[in-house]
Amino acid sequence: MNVHSHQQSTLFEVSLDPLLSFLDDRKDNVLDPLAFAIAAEEAGADGLSIYLSEKNANVRQALMQTMSQQFVGRLKINAAANARTLAIVSEIRPANVCLVVPDGMADERFAPVDVVADFSLLQSFVSQLHRSGHRSSLFVNPKAEQVQACAESGANAIVLSAERYVQADNDATRNQAQGELEAMAIESIRQGLSVQISGNLNYQNIAALASLSDVTQINIGDAIFSRALFVGWNVALKEMKAILVRSGLMQRA
């Protein structure tokens, strides 16, 4: 067992972004995002997240407001470090604000921040979040210099991108990417940061990362939404929760 182990199981954070992106492109309101969020919690989700993108921003903001009241302490907002975000989070009062940068290829997607290059901006923004009573995290690539800068920024947590692991097309590259995530998780804990992982993870590749003892939370979205089209939202969520629970049991064995 890893000597850095400090939790009993990996927390399960569900991203509602795939559902919202699906609804953004529809004219009818056949699905209720709030009902899906409630079902996610009932199926075992420990947290919920939404990306504050420009697309249908007013609709998303209204949903966030409702969810922040319904899911006190369990809503995380992924957003860019700008004045608009500060104004919105001051009104919504989410449990956590994760700083990201918009993905230039798709409005509903986001990418890791470069804490080294944008240190002054991000450190200042983290300080403003803390002064207004919000916890903060930074979504970064799993690199030592990013971990160090994240710790120096004063953020409460680090969210490591698992995209290199997800995109690996062979075992050697995948194992290398997993080792990188594990090493950066250990370093993050050493630097006093809570560790989370986010990426386009699925039912097949998540178990290895969920068993890393220094990771406290994993964010999952697209895979659950895709699976739900075949087995239903509740079943898809419970299946993913079961994988995380089994991984936690293996981690403690």
C-alpha positions as CSV (number, residue, x, y, z in Angstrom):
1,M,0.0,0.0,0.0
2,N,1.3,3.5,-0.9
3,V,2.7,5.2,2.2
4,H,1.0,8.4,1.0
5,S,-2.5,6.8,1.2
6,H,-4.9,9.0,3.1
7,Q,-8.4,8.2,2.0
8,Q,-10.7,5.1,2.0
9,S,-12.0,5.4,-1.6
10,T,-11.9,7.7,-4.6
11,L,-14.8,10.2,-4.7
12,F,-17.0,10.1,-7.7
13,E,-17.6,13.5,-9.4
14,V,-20.1,13.5,-12.3
15,S,-19.8,16.1,-15.0
16,L,-23.2,17.2,-16.4
17,D,-21.5,18.9,-19.4
18,P,-22.3,16.1,-21.9
19,L,-26.0,16.3,-21.0
20,L,-26.0,20.1,-21.2
21,S,-24.2,20.0,-24.6
22,F,-26.8,17.6,-25.9
23,L,-29.6,19.8,-24.7
24,D,-27.9,22.9,-26.1
25,D,-28.5,21.5,-29.6
26,R,-32.2,20.6,-29.0
27,K,-35.2,22.8,-29.3
28,D,-37.4,20.9,-26.9
29,N,-36.9,20.3,-23.2
30,V,-37.4,16.6,-23.0
31,L,-34.7,16.1,-20.3
32,D,-34.5,17.9,-17.0
33,P,-30.8,18.5,-16.0
34,L,-31.8,18.9,-12.3
35,A,-33.6,15.6,-12.3
36,F,-30.5,14.0,-13.7
37,A,-28.4,15.6,-11.0
38,I,-30.7,14.3,-8.3
39,A,-30.5,10.8,-9.9
40,A,-26.7,11.1,-10.0
41,E,-26.6,11.8,-6.3
42,E,-29.0,9.0,-5.5
43,A,-26.8,6.6,-7.5
44,G,-23.8,7.4,-5.5
45,A,-22.2,10.6,-7.0
46,D,-20.2,12.5,-4.4
47,G,-20.1,15.7,-6.4
48,L,-21.3,17.4,-9.6
49,S,-19.5,19.7,-12.0
50,I,-20.5,22.1,-14.8
51,Y,-18.3,24.1,-17.2
52,L,-19.3,27.8,-17.4
53,S,-18.9,28.0,-21.2
54,E,-20.1,30.8,-23.4
55,K,-22.6,28.7,-25.2
56,N,-26.1,29.2,-23.6
57,A,-24.3,30.8,-20.7
58,N,-27.5,32.3,-19.2
59,V,-29.2,28.9,-19.2
60,R,-26.2,27.3,-17.5
61,Q,-25.9,30.0,-15.0
62,A,-29.6,29.6,-14.0
63,L,-29.1,25.9,-13.6
64,M,-26.0,26.4,-11.5
65,Q,-27.9,28.7,-9.2
66,T,-30.6,26.1,-8.6
67,M,-28.0,23.3,-8.2
68,S,-25.9,25.3,-5.7
69,Q,-29.0,25.5,-3.5
70,Q,-30.0,21.9,-4.1
71,F,-26.5,20.4,-3.7
72,V,-24.9,22.5,-1.1
73,G,-21.2,21.7,-0.8
74,R,-21.1,19.3,-3.8
75,L,-21.2,21.6,-6.9
76,K,-17.9,22.5,-8.7
77,I,-17.8,25.0,-11.5
78,N,-15.1,24.8,-14.1
79,A,-14.4,28.3,-15.4
80,A,-11.9,30.7,-16.9
81,A,-10.1,33.2,-14.6
82,N,-12.0,36.4,-15.6
83,A,-14.2,39.1,-14.1
84,R,-17.4,37.3,-15.3
85,T,-16.5,34.2,-13.4
86,L,-16.0,36.1,-10.2
87,A,-19.4,37.8,-10.6
88,I,-21.2,34.6,-11.2
89,V,-19.6,32.5,-8.5
90,S,-20.2,35.3,-6.0
91,E,-23.9,34.9,-6.7
92,I,-24.0,31.1,-7.1
93,R,-21.7,30.2,-4.2
94,P,-20.4,26.8,-5.5
95,A,-18.4,24.5,-3.3
96,N,-15.4,24.8,-5.6
97,V,-14.2,26.7,-8.6
98,C,-11.7,25.0,-10.9
99,L,-9.8,27.3,-13.2
100,V,-9.5,26.2,-16.8
101,V,-9.0,27.7,-20.2
102,P,-11.5,27.4,-23.1
103,D,-10.7,24.9,-25.7
104,G,-10.3,26.8,-29.0
105,M,-11.7,23.8,-30.9
106,A,-15.0,23.5,-29.2
107,D,-17.0,26.0,-27.0
108,E,-18.3,23.3,-24.6
109,R,-14.8,22.0,-23.9
110,F,-12.0,23.3,-21.8
111,A,-8.2,22.7,-21.5
112,P,-5.6,22.8,-18.8
113,V,-4.2,26.1,-17.6
114,D,-0.5,26.9,-17.7
115,V,0.2,28.0,-14.1
116,V,3.8,28.7,-14.8
117,A,3.2,31.0,-17.7
118,D,0.1,32.7,-16.1
119,F,1.2,32.5,-12.5
120,S,0.5,36.1,-11.5
121,L,-3.0,36.1,-13.0
122,L,-4.0,32.7,-11.5
123,Q,-2.4,33.4,-8.1
124,S,-4.4,36.7,-7.9
125,F,-7.6,35.0,-9.0
126,V,-7.1,32.2,-6.4
127,S,-6.7,34.8,-3.7
128,Q,-9.9,36.6,-4.8
129,L,-11.8,33.3,-4.7
130,H,-10.5,32.6,-1.2
131,R,-11.4,36.1,0.1
132,S,-14.9,35.5,-1.1
133,G,-15.1,32.2,0.7
134,H,-14.6,29.8,-2.3
135,R,-12.3,26.8,-2.5
136,S,-10.1,26.7,-5.6
137,S,-8.5,24.2,-7.8
138,L,-6.4,24.3,-11.0
139,F,-6.7,22.0,-14.0
140,V,-3.2,21.3,-15.2
141,N,-1.1,18.9,-17.2
142,P,0.7,16.4,-14.9
143,K,4.1,18.1,-14.9
144,A,6.4,18.8,-12.0
145,E,6.7,22.5,-12.8
146,Q,2.9,22.8,-12.9
147,V,2.4,21.1,-9.6
148,Q,5.0,23.4,-8.0
149,A,3.4,26.5,-9.4
150,C,-0.1,25.3,-8.4
151,A,1.1,24.8,-4.8
152,E,2.7,28.3,-4.8
153,S,-0.5,29.8,-6.1
154,G,-2.3,28.9,-2.9
155,A,-4.9,26.7,-4.5
156,N,-6.6,24.1,-2.4
157,A,-6.5,21.3,-4.9
158,I,-4.9,20.3,-8.2
159,V,-6.9,18.5,-11.0
160,L,-4.5,16.5,-13.1
161,S,-5.4,16.0,-16.8
162,A,-5.5,12.3,-17.8
163,E,-5.7,13.0,-21.6
164,R,-2.2,11.6,-22.3
165,Y,-3.3,8.4,-20.5
166,V,-6.6,8.3,-22.4
167,Q,-5.1,9.0,-25.8
168,A,-2.3,6.3,-25.4
169,D,-2.5,3.9,-28.3
170,N,-0.2,1.2,-26.8
171,D,0.5,-0.3,-23.4
172,A,4.0,1.2,-23.1
173,T,2.7,4.8,-23.6
174,R,-0.3,4.1,-21.4
175,N,1.8,2.8,-18.5
176,Q,4.2,5.7,-18.9
177,A,1.3,8.2,-18.7
178,Q,-0.1,6.4,-15.7
179,G,3.2,6.5,-13.9
180,E,3.4,10.2,-14.6
181,L,0.0,10.8,-13.1
182,E,1.0,8.7,-10.0
183,A,4.2,10.5,-9.6
184,M,2.6,13.9,-9.9
185,A,-0.2,12.9,-7.5
186,I,2.4,11.9,-4.9
187,E,4.3,15.2,-5.4
188,S,1.0,17.2,-5.1
189,I,0.3,15.6,-1.8
190,R,3.8,16.4,-0.7
191,Q,3.1,20.0,-1.7
192,G,-0.1,20.1,0.4
193,L,-2.6,19.8,-2.5
194,S,-5.7,17.6,-2.6
195,V,-5.5,15.6,-5.9
196,Q,-8.2,15.0,-8.4
197,I,-8.1,13.6,-11.9
198,S,-10.1,14.6,-14.9
199,G,-10.2,13.5,-18.5
200,N,-12.2,11.5,-21.1
201,L,-12.1,8.4,-18.9
202,N,-14.4,5.4,-19.5
203,Y,-15.5,2.2,-17.9
204,Q,-12.4,0.3,-19.1
205,N,-9.6,2.7,-18.3
206,I,-10.7,4.3,-15.1
207,A,-10.0,1.4,-12.7
208,A,-6.2,1.8,-12.8
209,L,-6.4,5.5,-12.0
210,A,-9.0,5.1,-9.3
211,S,-6.7,2.7,-7.5
212,L,-4.0,5.3,-7.1
213,S,-4.0,5.9,-3.4
214,D,-3.1,9.6,-3.6
215,V,-6.1,10.5,-5.8
216,T,-9.1,11.7,-3.8
217,Q,-11.6,12.3,-6.6
218,I,-12.1,11.5,-10.3
219,N,-14.4,13.4,-12.7
220,I,-16.3,11.5,-15.3
221,G,-18.8,12.7,-17.9
222,D,-18.9,11.5,-21.5
223,A,-18.6,7.8,-20.8
224,I,-21.6,7.8,-18.4
225,F,-23.8,9.8,-20.7
226,S,-23.0,7.4,-23.6
227,R,-23.6,4.4,-21.5
228,A,-26.8,5.8,-20.2
229,L,-28.2,5.8,-23.8
230,F,-28.2,2.0,-23.6
231,V,-28.8,1.1,-20.0
232,G,-30.3,4.2,-18.5
233,W,-28.8,7.0,-16.4
234,N,-29.2,5.3,-13.0
235,V,-27.7,2.0,-14.1
236,A,-24.8,3.8,-15.9
237,L,-24.0,5.8,-12.7
238,K,-24.2,2.8,-10.4
239,E,-21.9,0.8,-12.7
240,M,-19.3,3.5,-12.6
241,K,-19.6,3.9,-8.8
242,A,-19.1,0.2,-8.4
243,I,-15.8,0.3,-10.4
244,L,-14.6,3.1,-8.1
245,V,-15.6,1.2,-5.0
246,R,-13.9,-2.0,-6.1
247,S,-10.8,0.0,-7.0
248,G,-10.8,1.5,-3.5
249,L,-11.1,-2.0,-1.9
250,M,-8.2,-3.2,-4.0
251,Q,-6.2,-0.2,-3.0
252,R,-6.6,-1.0,0.7
253,A,-6.0,-4.7,0.4
